[in-house]
Amino acid sequence: MEVFLYQASIYLLAAVIAVPFAARLGLGSVLGYLAAGIAIGPVLQLVGSETQDLQHFAEFGVVMMLFLIGLELDPRALWDMRHRLIGLGGLQILLTIAAVTGGALLMGYAWQTGVALGMILSLSSTAIVLQTLNEKKLMQTSGGRSAFSVLLTQDIAVIPMLAGLPLLAVGTLAFGTDGSIARAGQEAAGHGAANHGDEVHAAMSLVEGLPGWGVTLVTLGAVAAVVLAGIYLTRPVFRYIHHARLREMYTAVALLIVVGIGLLMTLVGLSPALGSFLAGVVLANSEFRHELESDLEPFKGLLLGLFFITVGAGINFNVLLRDPVGIVGLTLALIAIKLAVLYGLGRLFKLRRRALMLFTLSLAQAGEFGFVLTSFSVQQQVLPAGLSERLLLVIALSMLITPLLFILYELLSMRLGHDVAPDEEDVIDETGPVIIAGIGRFGQIVNRLVRSVGVKTVVLDNDMRTIQLMRRFGYRGYFGDPTRPDLLHAAGLEHASVLVVALDDPQAALTLVRHARQIRPDLHIVARARDRNHVYKLYAAGANDIVRELFDSSLRAGRYVLENIGLSEFEAAKAEETFYHHDRHTMRELAELFDPDIPSHENAAYVQRSRELAKELEMALQQALEEDGQDAA
């Protein structure tokens, strides 16, 4: 116990000293955590191999992060992102595996080993990249959203990778006898940075001795168990806890879910972080989702920081010193391969300038799941001990370089100055019952009112400054041209209940209304109109409710005038109401006479009926005021 407390104190003290210092230098918290780990580990040797318990404890920061990410991902949102997940993310994994496999074959390894190396190195660091993107406020950019899509695909892909790695064990016996490989693998799994994968070896009892296909079946069964438990068991458990009326019990249940899933995953040789992510997705639609988020968020931040420190402290510099040129060369080769793959895919998916740089540089490292997959591969006799030692060090070094790649991105962005391409349109990854196109002075009031009653909105606007201002005040919006059919499709036009057209450009508003009505004859469209003529055009285009942008405010101003020239508040309000209803009736009649090819003042029938309706309005107002006066008498 004393050793654990001592080591925990060293870790926390290093974080308190190094992280604020790194943040003040503009290096980011992740680099501060990694530097702190290197200082207390390889440099000062204040912590050693006896800190495995603390390292496993810290790894739950990644577990909780993946669980919370899963909670944010409605399965329907995953389906809407399927093109980018399968296309961008899937191609990144496949091309990286192919490139690494080719390199391994050139170095004389068996193709099974090459494929295993490709799987391990195709993954990037979800923990480091997401933490840095959020800190630097880059998550909502096009490059940030694309990087998130790839990371999400990689996290999901770990499931088939863990299921498929045992099938690669055949054909790798060229490295030695079965017994020597197994013994070397056990040594490697507990050596240096491999401490991050020890949980796989420590809990292999349920799958040890099973053939490859048996391990695969057990793996798929564990995943199915997590999904079914998330669907059918969590609600009864939370309802049971609710009757206790003890706030701390909710936190206990949240931790129990994460720890219990982690235990189940390790018993069958899977990553607890991956299982937690899957459980989070299953619970994304649960009524207890926000409760789980608020309970686990404080734990996640601290434990994730400790995880980064353990990565730095676990770097085995003895292996590096034995072959510094080879290890550094392999690390740089890995980064170069991933940079090339990511850059090509970014160009293919039409990312431009800064978005392309951010996407490419942010994902050019190996990830924390690499530790788990490496140890698992050793246990399944897919990788030999000597190779796994070097591989674990390459993974750790590439993660250490990642914050420097983000600094490089910032330097390149500054050098671009104002000589940049137009802002990249955001990737829309959510849908809602209400779509608001245009979030200027008009649309923002509509958005605030609708959201204030708990209705989700998807906001689109082609003014980047407006979108950025919205985000500063906590409102989410997407930059892009709302009249583009593909953006409307991504925003969920096919399933929305209401479309609010609040665009400044009258012609763009007409284009949007026509397209939406053609796609969705049943959609209710509320449109902003600049003037009466615009009202008629929107009416003909298919809008259901049309609001002139100045009508209501002008009507209210007129009521104030009446109140201050002798009418009572009741009389002024009555006059306002009468005018409002009569004007709506007038607009409907005149819309039938309006001819867009003829100016209104030259349309004889339109002018004649306008005069008649104006007289009818005067009579209606006089009658309403006389009735009010008689009632008052």
N, C-alpha and C positions, 0 to 999 in steps of 0.2 A: 504493500500500500504506500509505504514511504517513497519507494522508487517511482511509482506512478505519479504521486503528487509532485515530486521533484521535477520529473520530466514535464508534467503539465505546466508547472510554473515557468520552466525554461522556455517552452514553446510560446506561452502567452507573453512573457517578457520580451522575447525576440520580436513578436508581432507588434507589440505596443511601441517598440523603438523603431523598427524598420519601416513599417507600413506608412505611418504619417510622414516620415522623412521622404520615402519614395513618392508619396502623393504630392508633397510640396514641390518636388522636383519635376512634377508632371509625368512621372513614369508609370503611374497607376498602381493600384493596391496589389494586383496579382504579382507583379515583379517584386514588390516589397516583400510579400509572403515568401516567394521563392528565394530571394536573397537572404531572408532571415533563416530559412531552412538550411541553406548552404553554410551560413556562418556558424550555426550551432551544431551542424553535423560534420561534414568533411573538413571544415577549417578549424574550428575550436574543439571539435569532438566532445561537446557537452552532452550529446545524446548518442546512443548506439543501438545495437541490435536488440537490446532488452526493451525497447520502446514499442514493440509490436502491438501491444494492447492499446496504447494511445493512438497508434496509426490506424488500427481498425476502427477505433472510436471516431477518428477524424474522417474516415471514409464515408461515414454516414452523412457528412455534408453533401457529398455527391448524390447519395441515395435520396436525401430529402429534396435536393434541387430537382432531380429527375421526377420525383413524385409531384412536386408543385408545378413543374412544366406540364406534366400530364393532366393535372387538374384544370389548367388553362386551355386545354385542347378539347373542345367539343368534338366527338367523332364526326359530326357533320362538317365541322371546319376542316378536319383532316381530309374528308372526301372532297371538299371544295379545293383543297390544295393538292389534289392527287397528281395533277399534271406537272407541277413543279417538284413534288416529292419524287415521283417516279422518273420524270425526265431529268431534271437538274441533279437531284440527289442520287438517283439510281445510276445515272451515267458516271457521276464522279466516283462512286464505289467501283463499278465495273472497270472503268478505264485505269484507275489506280491499281487495282488488283492485276490487270493485264500487264501494266508497265513494270510493277515490282516483280511479278512472276518472270517476265522476260529477263530482268536483271539478275534474278536468282539463278536462272538457267545458264546464263553466261558465266556465272561464278562457279558452276559445277554442281549446284544442288538439284535434287530430284524435283520434278514438277509439283508433287504434293506439298513439299516444303515451300516451294515458291508461292503456291496458292495460299497456304497458311500465312506466310509473311505478307502477302498482298492484302488478305483480310485484316490482319492486325494493323498494318500501316495505312490502310485506306481510311481509318477512323481519325477524326480530329477531336480536339479537347472541348467538349461541351462546356465544362466548368469554366475554363479560362476565357474562351471566346465570348460566351454569354455575359460573364461578369464584366469583361472589358467593354463590350458593346453597350451595356447598360450604363456603365460609369461614364463613358464618353458620349452618351446620348446618340448613338448611331443605330440603335435597334430599329427605329422607324424609317430609316432610309432604305432605298431600294437595295443597296448592297447588303445592308444589315438583315433585311427580311429574306433575301436570297441565301445568305449564310445560315440563317436560322432554319430554313427549309432543308438545307443539306445536313445540318446537324441533327435535325429531327429524323431524317431518313436514316442516317447512320445509327442513331440510337435504336430505331426499330430494327435495323438490319442485324444488330448484334444477336437477336433471337435465332434467325436461321444460321448465322455464323457459328454460334455455340452448338447448335444442333448438327451442323455439318462437319465441324472440325474432327470429331471422332472417326468419320468415314475416310479421312485423309491419312490415318495412321498407317495403313498398308502402304508399302513402297518406301518407307523411310528407314528401313533396317540397315541400310548401307552404312549408317553411322556407327554401328556396333551391334552387340547382341541385345536381346530383349532386356535382360537383367541389367546390363550396364547403362542402357538408356534410362530405364526406370529409376535407377539409383542416382544417376546424374541429374535427372529431372527433379527428383526430390530435393537435391542439394541446391539446384538453381532456383527452385521455387521459394527458398527461404533466404536467398542471398541478395544483399544490396537492395536495389529498387524493387526486387521481386516481392518484397514484403507486402506490396500493394495487392498481390494476388494470392496471399497465403490462405485466405478464407476458402478458396477453391479446394486446396489440398486438405485443409483441416476438416472438411465436411464432405469428403468423397464417399462416405460409407454406404450411401444408398445406391451409388452407381458403380462403385469399385468392383471390378471383375466382370462387369457386363460387356457384351460385345458392342460394337459401334452402333448397330441399329437399335440395341436395347437402350443405350444412353439417349439416343434420339427420341425414342418413344417416351422415356421418362421425362425428358425435357419438355416435350409437347404436352404431356399430361400435367406438369406443374404449371405451365402457362394457362392451360384450360381451367385449372383449379383457381388460379388468381382471378380470372375473368368471371367465373361463376360465383365465387365468393363476393366479389365486388358488386355483382348485380343483386344477389339474393340475401346476403348475410349482413351487409353494412347497415341497411335501414333498420332491421329489427334491433341490432346492437345499439345504435344511436337512440332509438326510441326507449330502450331499456335504461340507458344511462340518463336520458332526459328526465326521467321520473325521480332520479336521485337529487336533482337540482343542486349539484355541486359543480362549479365552474371548472375545477381542476380535473374532473373526470373526463371532460371533453379532450383536454390535453393528453391525458393518459391513454384514451382510446386512439387518438391520432398517432401517438408514438407506438402504441401496440400494433396498429396497422402496418406502419413502416417496418418496425423491427420484426414482426411476425412474417411479413412477406420476404424480408431479407433472409430470415432463417430458412424458410421453405426453399428459396432459390439456392442458397449455399448447400443445402442438403442434397440437391440434385446437380450440383456443379455449375449453377448459373450465377450470373451477376445479380446481387441484391438491388443495385441501382436500376438495372433493366426491368426487373420485376416490379419495382416501385413505380417506374414510369408507366408501365402497362396498367397497374392498378389505378394510377392517377387518371389516365384516359378513361377507364371504365367508370370512375366516380365523377367525371367532369359534369355530368347532368344531374348529379345528386343534389338534394336540397341541403345537404350538409357540406357542400363544397367550400363555401366561404368560411365556415367554422374551421374546417381542416387547414385552410390556408393561413388564417390568423394564428392558429395554435402552433404551427410548425415553422413559420417564417423566422422567429427569433433564433431557433436552433440552427436553421440552415446557414445563416450568415457566418456565425462563429465557427461551426464545424467545417464549412467550406474553406475558410481561411486556414484552419488547422491542416486541412488536406493539402493545400498548396505548400505549406511549410514541410509536411512530410515528404512531398515530392522532392523538394530541394535537399532535405536532410538525407534522403535515401539514395542520392546519386553516388554510385560506387566509383570514386575517383581512382581506386587502385587499378580497375580494369581500363580506365581512360589512360592512366600513366603507362600501362604496359604497351598500348598501341594508340597513342594520341592522334596520329595522322589518319589511321584507319577509321577510328570511331568518329572523329570530326568529319572525315570525308564521307562516311556513310550518312551522317546526319544531314550534311549539306546536300548530298545526292537525293535523300528523301525529300527535303524541302524543295529542291529544284524540280523533281518529278511532279510533286503536288502543285507547285506553282504553274507548271506547264499545262497540266490537266485542267486546273481551275480557270486559268486564263482562257484556254480554248473554249471551255464550256460557257464562260461568261460572255465571250463574243458570240457564241452560238445562240445564247438566250438573250442577246441584244442588251446586255448591260454596258453602260458607257462611262468612260472617264473615271470619276471618283468612285462610282458604284462598282465598277470593274476592279479598281485597285483594292477597295475594301474587301470585296468578295474573295479576291485572289490571295491577298496577304493574310487575311484573318484565319484561313483554314489550312495553311500550309504546314501543319505540324501533325504529329501523332497525338493520340488522346489517352485519357485515363483508362478507358476500356482496353487499351493495348496491354496494360499490366495484367488484367484479368485474362484476356485471351492468350497471352504468352504463357502464363502459368498453367492455364487449362490445356494448352497445346503440349506442354512438357509432360503433364500428367497423362495425356492420351498418347504419348510417345510419337508426336508429330514433329517436334523440334528437339534437337540435342542440347545438352547442357551448355556447351561452349557458345553456341549460337544464341541461346536465350539470354545469356549474360550480356552479350554485346547488344542484342536487340533491346533489352530493357534500358540500357544506358542511352541508346539512340533515341528511344521514346522520350526519356526524361530530358535529354538535352534539347530536343526539338520543342518540347513544351516550355523549356526555359527561354528559348529564343523568341517565342511568340510575342511577348510584350514588346520586344525590339522591332518586330515586324509592324506592330500597330504604330510605333513611333515613326517608322519609315513611311507608313501611310500618311501620317500627319504632315511630315516634311514634304512629301510629294504633293499633297493637297495644297500646302502653302505656296509651293513654287508655281502651281498652276495659276494662282491669283484669280483674276476675273476672266481669264481666257479659258472658259470651260463651256462645254456643251450645255444645252438647256437641261434643266433639272429632270432627272429620271422619274418616270411615273412609279408610284408605289405599287407593291404587290399586295393585292387585296386578299386577305385570308380569313375574312369573317362575313357573315350575312346577318340580316335582321329583318323584322317585319316592316320597318320603315326605312326607305332610302331617301336621303336628302341631297339633292344635286345643287350645290351652291351654298356657301356658308358665310356670305357677307352680312350686311346689316339686317337683311330680311331673314335669311335662313338660320342665323344663329339664334334668333328668338324662338323660332319654331323648334329648333333642336333642343334648346334648354327646357322648353315647356314639355316636350314629349319625353325627354329623358328623366325629367323630374318626377314623373309618375311611374317610373320603372320600366319604360318601354325602350328596347334597344334600337339604336339607329346606326346606319352606315352612311357616313358623310363623305361626299366627293366634291372636290373643288380643283380648278386648274390654276389657282394662285398659291404658290408655295409659301409665300409669307403669311397668308391667312391661315394655312394649315399649321405652320410652325407656331403661330400665335395661339391657335386653339390648343395645341399640345402643351404649351407653357401653362395654360390654365387648367390642364387636366382633362381636356376633351380630345377624343381620338378622331382623327380624320385621315383621308387618303388623298394624296396629290395625283391628279390625272384629269383628263378631259372627260367629263360626265357624258358627253354625247357619243363616246366610242362604245360600240356594241360589246366588245370583249370586256371592258371595265364594268359595264352594267351587268354582264353575265357573271363576272367574278363577285360582284356585290350582291348577287342573289335575286336579280330581277324576276326570274322565273317563279320564285316562291314568296316574294314580298307581298304585303297587303296594301301598302300605300307608297306612292312615289311623290315626293315633294320637289317640284321644279322651281328653284329659287335663283335661277341664273340671271346675271345682269344683262347679258346679251339676248335681246328679244328673238333674234333669228335662231340662236342656239337653243333657246327654250322651245321654240316651235319644232325644231328638228328632234329634240329629245322626246317631246310629247308624241309626235307622230310615230317614232320608232317604238316607244314603249306601248302605245296603243296597238300597234301592229303585232307585237310579240305577245302582249297580254291583254286581250279584249276585256277581261274581267278585272283588271287592275284599277284601283281608285287613284286618280291623279289629281293632286292639288297643285295649281300652278300660279306663279307670280306674274302679273301683267304690268306693263309699263303705263299703258293708257287704254282708252276705250277700244281703239282699233286693234290693239294687241289682244284685248279680251276676246273680240270676235274671232280672231285667227286661232287663238288657243281653243276656243269653243269648237270651231270647225275641225281642229286637229284631234279632238277627243278628250280634252281635259274635263274632269267632273266638277271641281270647285276651282273658281278663278278669283284671285284676290288682287285688286289693283294696289300697287305698292304704297300709294299715298292716300287711298280712299278713306280708310278707317281713321287715320290720324287727322286728315282734313275735316272729316265729319265731327270728330271730337272737338277740334278747334272751333268749328262753327257753333257747337253747343255752348262752349264757353262764351262766345260772342253774345248769343241770345241771353245767357244768364246775366250778362253785364249791361244789357240795354233795357231791362225791365221785366223779362220773363222769369217766372219762378224756376227753380231747379227741376221741378216736375214737368212744367210746360216745355222747358228746353229739352229735357230727355224725351218727352213724347214727340216733339218735332223731329228730333234726331232719329228716333225709331221709325216714324212714318216715312221720313226721307229715305232711310236705309232700305226698307221693304219695297218702296215704290221704285227706287233706283234699280234694285235687282230685277223687278218685274220689267222695267224699261229695257234693261240690257238684254233680257231674253227675247223681247219682241224685236228690238233693233238688230239683234244678231241674225235674225231671219232675213232682214232686208239688206244687210251689209254685203257689199260686193268688193272683194279685195282688188279688183282691176279698176275700180272707179274711186277717186277721192270722195270722202264722205260728203263734203260740201257740194259736190257736183251730182250726187245721187238724189234725185228729186223725191223719190218715195221715202228715202231715209230722212231727208230734211223735213218733209211734211209731217211724218209721224213723230219726229223729235219735238216739233213745235206743239203738236197735240198732247204729247205726254208731259211736256213742261207745264201746260195749262192744267192738266189733270193733277199734277203734283201740287200746284198752288191751291187748287180747290180742296185737295185731300188734307193739306196742312191747315187751312183755315177751318175746315170742318172739325179736325181733330182738336184744335185749340178751343173752338166754340163749345164742343162737348165737354172739354175739361173745365171750362169756365162755368158751364151749367151745373156740372157735378160739384164744383167747389161751392156754388151758391146754395 
